[in-house]
């Protein structure tokens, strides 16, 4: 459990930013205590568990034995009606209502914008150094802000939105001190400014001043139809629910996709054989097309090797190294009793590097996904009732961006540093700088 009050917080934070991340912290304790061990981090008892059985219990959501365990800072930023802070029937209702705007059919409306913006982003890559993480961040943020609320990719409103978004994102790794000048306080102020922007958008759209085909408009249209038809409140979202969940999806959809795209480009650069296989798949797609440089929807759905590369990237990088849950009651896992109110962390890194499931786990090998895996052994997008709702959007963004990248350019890294940012979403600390040349 470590020292009084601070427990093993210092060791945890030290390992967190090392090249192996929390994997080092966890492996040391698993060696001494087994696959289930208890520690104390940030002043609260925490249990780490791993394996398919633990994954099934924690992620299946059966019997109400566990619920999502956000930090205090996360709850304050995302709000009380966020998809990530609600549970039970309220969570089911929210997830059902937001499913349609994020469905495959709905994403078709945004396909051309994503394709066009990927091309525009990559046009500026040849020449000087490119920091892939920064470029991926800009690309994904512009895409998701357009899909969520039709924000133009350039201009003053986008600049203001991006500045506020950066401040909000930084609060999740900060101490929740509501003191002027602190990271947390600046983040909450930025959140309030963003909510004011959303209030203005909602008001204008309800007054008929603007009409768009985006996430926000879909939910407002659904809300209006329920009112006209005399539907019950279960099919309506309050303005607070709208704002909390637009922000939630912006943050969740940006950070994880940014990290996935960055790691994928890095792993391809480190693995020429996988890169060549990918070039061949996308070369066939390009050569079968007419002179147009734009992708089509059917082409994006004909990329089997690309999807294996995405899965292998999510396995090897394990962008979300653990899933945190809270026990509302006593329950057992792997023969150990978990007490009520304990924080329970499912160690996904160890699962994704289990040599019994993934032989030679440090090797980047997309062929691992030639055959179906056993349930709960691969958690690239989570599993169960809290599986990533933006999974289809993330895959679409990555497939489009990678197609245009590898059909046009080659690259080499400028820095081999493998350190990680000390944040929940695993990202390379050096932002993966590269030099890009035309093929």
N, C-alpha and C positions, 0 to 999 in steps of 0.2 A: 504493500500500500504506500510505501515511501514515507516522507517526512510529515509531521502533523500539519494540517491545514493545506499545504501546497501539494502533499502527496508526491506523485511522480510527474508533476506538471513540467518541471524543468527538463527532465530526461525526454519526455514526450515531445516538447517543443524543439529540443535540440535535434532529435532524430527526424522530426517532421520535415525539415528543410534539407536533409541530407539526400544524396542521390537515390537511396532506396526508400526514402520517406518513412512512414510509420511501419513499414515492413520490418525494418531493423529492430524497432522498439518491440514489436509484437513477437518476432521470432525468438528473441532473447527470453521473453517471459513464457512463451509456449514450451521452450526447451526445459525450463525449470518447473513449470506448473501444469503443463498439458494444454489441450486445445481450448479449454475454458479457464480464464483466470480473471481475478478481480484486482482492480487498482483504484487509485483516486487521482482524478485529473480536474483541475480548475475547481477544486473544493467540493467535489461530489463523488460518491461511489460509482464506479463504472465497471461493467463486466464486458470483456471481449470474448466473443464466440466465433467459431468458423465451421465450415462444412455444410454439406447439402441438407442434412437434417435440421441443423440450426437455421439455415436459410429458409427452409419450408415453414418452420414454426413462426419465424419472425416476419416473413413477407407475405404469407398466405392470408393473414388477417382473420383467421378463424377464432371463434370463441372470445373475441375481444381481449386476447391475452397481451397484446402489445399495441402501442400507438406511436406515431412519429414523435421524435424527441428533439425539437428545435431548441437552440440556445435562446436565452432571454433576449439577446440583441436581435436575433432572427425574428422572433415573435413581434418585437416592437416595430421593426422595419416593415414586415410584410402585412401586419394588421391581423385582427381577430377573425376575419372571414376568408383568409387566404386558403387555397387548396392545401397548403402545407401546414396550416395550423388547426384545421378542422378535423373532425373524426366522425365515425359512425354514419348515421343517415344524412347528416349535413354534408359530409364529404362526398357521399355517393351522389347526392343531388347536384352539388357543384360540378363534379366530374362529368355527370351526364349532360349538363347544360353546356359545358365548354367543349365537349367532344366533337360536336358538329363542325365548328369553325376550324378545328385542327385535323379534320378527317382528310383522307387522301383526295376525295372529290373536291373538297373546298380548296385544297392546296393547288389544284390545277389552275385556278384563277390567278395565282401568283407566280406560276412557273416562268413566264416570260420575263418578269421583273428580276427574278433571282438569276436567271441565265444572263440577262443583259448586264446586271451589276457585277457578276463574276468576271465577265469579259472586261468591263471597264476597270475593275480593281487590278487585274493582272496586266493590263496595258502599261502600267507604271512600274512594273517590276524590273525589267532589264536595265542594266547600268549600275547604279549605286547599290550599296548594301540594303537588303530587305530584312526587316525584323518580322518574321512570319507571324508571331503571336500578335503583334500590333495590327498587322494587315488583316489577319483572320478576325480579330476583335471588331475592327471597323466594318468589315464585310457583314458579319453575322448580326451586328447591332442594327445596321441600316436595313437589312432584310427583315428582321423580326419587328422593328418599329414600323415598317411599312405594312407588314401583314397584320399587326395588332391594331394600328390606328392610322394607317395611310400617311405617315410622316414622310415628307419629301427627303430624299437621301442627301441633299445639300441645302444650305441656307441657314438663316439665323435660328429658326425653330429647332432644326436638327442639332445645331451647335449647343443651344441651351439644353436640349434634352440630353445630349451626350455628356455634358459637364455635370448635370445633376445625377445621371446614371452612374458615373464613375464614383461620385461621392457616396451614393447609396450602396454600391457594391462593396466599398471599403469597410462599411460598418460591421459586416458579418465576422470579421477577424479582429474586431476592436473590443475594448472594455466598455460595457454599457454605462458610461458616465455621462449624465445629462448636464455637462458643464461646458459653457461656451468655449470654443477653441478646440475641443476634443474631436477626434475622428467620428465618434458616435453622434455627437451633437450636430456636427456639420452634415452627417448623413441623414439625420432625421429632418433637418431643415430642407435638405435637397428633396427628400421624399414629399414633404409638404408642398414644395414648389411644383413637383411633378403632379401631385394630386390636384393642385389648382389648375394646371394645364388640362388635365383630364376632365375636371368639372366644366371647364369652358367648352371643351369638345363635345361633351355629352349634352350640354345645354343647347349649343348651336345645332346639333343633329336632331334633337327633339323638336326644335323650332323649325325644322325643315330647311335650314340654311345650307347644310352640306349633306351629301349622300355618297357613301363609299361602299365598296365591296371588301370589307375587312372584318377582323375578329370583333371589334367593338360594335360595328354596325349590325352584324349578325345577331349579337345578343340584344341590342336595342330593338331590332325588328321583331325578334322572338317575344320580347317583353311587351311590345305594343300589340302584337297579335293576341297574346293571352288576355290583355286588358279588353280588347275589342270583343273577344269571344267569351268574356266572363270567366276565364280560366282561374284555377286556384293559384295561391302564392307559391306553391312548390315548383312552378315553372317560370318564376320570375326571379330576377336578381335585383337587389337594391343597388343604389349608386355606390355604397361602400363596398359591396361585394364585387361590383364591376371594377372599381379602382384597385382593390386589394389583389384581385386575380389577374388583371392586366399587368400590374407590377411584378407579381410572382412569375408569370410566364415570360416576361421580358428578361428577368434575371436568370431564371432557370434555362431558358432557351439560348441565352447569349453565352454564359460562362462555359457550359459543358460543350457546346458545339465549337466554340473558339478553341478550347483545349484539344478536343478530338481532331479537328482539322490540323492544328499545329503538330501534334504528335504523329499523325498519319504522314505528313510531309517529311518529318524527321526520320521516321522508320523507313520510308521508301528510300530516302537518301542513304541510309545505312545498309540497305538490303537490295543490291542491284538486281538479283534474280526476281524478287517480287515486283520491283519497278518495271522490269522488262515484260513480265507477264501482264502487268496492268497496261503498259503501253500497247501491247498487242491487242488486248480487248478493246481499248478505246480507238486504236487505229482502224480496226475493222468497222467500228461504228461510224467513224468519220468518213472512211472510204466508201461506205454504202450510201452515204448521204449525197444530196446534190451539192452544189457549190456553196450553199449557205453555211456560215460558221456557227449557227445557232443549233442547239440541241432540240430534240422533240421529246414529248412525254413518253412515247413508246420506247425511245432509245434509252432513257433513264431507267426504264423498267426492264432493260435487257443487259444488265451489268452484273452477272453472277459473281465474277471474281472480285469486282469492286466491293460488293457487299461482304465478301469474306475478308477482304483487307480492312474494311471498317470494323468488323467484329474482332479481328485479331488485334487491331489498334486498341480497341476498348478493353480487350483482355490484358494485353501487355502493359499498357499505361495505367489501367484501372483508375480512370479520372476521378471517380468518387471512391476513395479508398475504404470507406466503411459507411454502412447505413445505421443511423442512430435511431433507436426506439426506446420507449419508456414503458415499464411494466406497471399497469394499473392494479395488478393483483399478483400474488405469488404464483409461479409456474416453474416447470422443470424443463431443462434442455441438456441433452447429453449426460443425464444422471445428476446434474447439479441443480439446486434450487435457486431460482432468481427471485429476489424479494421485491415486494411492491415498492414503486417509486424509484427503483434503481434504473440507471441509464444502462442500456444494453446495446453494444456496438457489434454489428455483424462485420467481421474482418473479411472484406471482399478481396483484398490483395492476396492473402494466403490462399483463398479459393482459386483465384485466377492463376496462381503459380504452384498449384498442387500437381506434382509430377505424375501422380497416379491418373489424373484426368487429362493433363496437358503435358505429355512427355517433353523433356528438354524445354522447360517453361521460359527460359530466358531468350530462346530463339524466336525470331519473328517468322511465323509460318502460317500463312492464311489457309493452307490446305487442311489445317485442323478442323475447319468448318465444312469439309466436304461431306461429312456425315452428321446427322443430328446428334446433339449432346444430351446427356441425361438431364432431366428437369432440375433446376436450381443449382446447376454447376457453373453456368455462365450468366452473369448479371450485368451485362453491358448497359442495358436500359432498365435495370431493376426487374421486378417480377411482382405478380399479385395485384391487388387493387390499387396500389400506389405506383404501378409501372409508369415510366415516363410518358406523359400525355403528348409530348412534342416529338416523339420518336420518328414519325414519318417526315416531319419538317427537317429534323437534323440530318437524316439520311439523304434527303433531297438536296439540301444545301451542299453537303460534302460531295455527293456524286457529281453535281454540276460543276463545282469549283475544280475538283480533281481532273475532270475531263478536259477542261480548257487549259489547265496547268500542264499536264503531261503531253498534250497534243502540240504544245507550242514551245515549251522550255525545258532546259536542263539546269541543274543547280548544284552547288557545293557549299558545305557549311563553313562558316568563318570562325566558329568557336565550338570546341568539343566539351565544354562544361556541362555536366549532367545534374547539377544542383536543381532543387525544386523551390518554387515559391512556397512560403509558409502560409498557404491558404488551403481551405477545404478541397477545392477543385485543383487537382494536380496539374501544374503548368511548369514548363522549363523556365528557370530563373533568368537565363540569358536571352529569352524571347526567341531563340533559335534564329540567329542571323545567317543569311545566305547571300551568295552572289548568283544571279540568274542570267542565263544566256539563251538566245533563240536556238532551237534545234537546227 
